């Protein structure tokens, strides 16, 4: 059995075009990071999205972060092709039908000084959920960036860059699982 010292926990700023898979295909996340030990992505970001994705070799933590019953927060910044409509933000906040199911209520706020950029916090992980919500209202997502998973933030990590989680980040992350 591995000891906690053998576990690896990375934050990676995934660029657009990288695929969150371990399959031996062009543009996979494993080849992009080139980490010397075996690690896996915790969850997914679609190929057209960018931002924070965690990488680890700790299967128990992977399951605790990705399992829907825990409802961990994930925060995104989204840029649209058209200005935000009040009825869109209301529908997102209340939960809406996206054709494959109804989303849970989400926290959504417009970015100060912009009519086309908003922040959204999800506690759910339906495939392409944000894009589907936007499509219901005729929006095209121009940019979708995940900036936070639970207590871990993207910060100033350059696109394509990765870093080890800090001891503080790991302590807070593990403490959040003790509550469940």
Rosetta blueprint (number, residue, H / E / L):
1 X L
2 X L
3 X L
4 X H
5 X H
6 X H
7 X L
8 X L
9 X E
10 X E
11 X E
12 X E
13 X E
14 X E
15 X L
16 X L
17 X L
18 X L
19 X E
20 X L
21 X L
22 X L
23 X L
24 X L
25 X L
26 X L
27 X L
28 X E
29 X H
30 X H
31 X H
32 X H
33 X H
34 X L
35 X L
36 X L
37 X L
38 X L
39 X L
40 X E
41 X E
42 X E
43 X L
44 X L
45 X L
46 X L
47 X L
48 X L
49 X L
50 X E
51 X E
52 X E
53 X E
54 X E
55 X E
56 X E
57 X L
58 X L
59 X H
60 X H
61 X H
62 X H
63 X H
64 X H
65 X H
66 X H
67 X L
68 X H
69 X H
70 X H
71 X L
72 X L
73 X L
74 X E
75 X E
76 X E
77 X E
78 X E
79 X E
80 X E
81 X L
82 X L
83 X L
84 X L
85 X L
86 X H
87 X H
88 X H
89 X H
90 X H
91 X H
92 X H
93 X H
94 X H
95 X L
96 X L
97 X E
98 X L
99 X L
100 X L
101 X L
102 X E
103 X L
104 X L
105 X L
106 X L
107 X E
108 X E
109 X E
110 X E
111 X L
112 X L
113 X L
114 X L
115 X L
116 X L
117 X E
118 X E
119 X E
120 X E
121 X E
122 X E
123 X L
124 X L
125 X L
126 X L
127 X L
128 X L
129 X H
130 X H
131 X H
132 X H
133 X H
134 X H
135 X H
136 X H
137 X L
138 X L
139 X L
140 X L
141 X E
142 X E
143 X E
144 X E
145 X E
146 X E
147 X E
148 X E
149 X E
150 X L
151 X L
152 X E
153 X E
154 X L
155 X L
156 X L
157 X L
158 X L
159 X L
160 X L
161 X L
162 X E
163 X E
164 X E
165 X L
166 X L
167 X H
168 X H
169 X H
170 X H
171 X H
172 X H
173 X H
174 X H
175 X H
176 X H
177 X H
178 X H
179 X L
180 X L
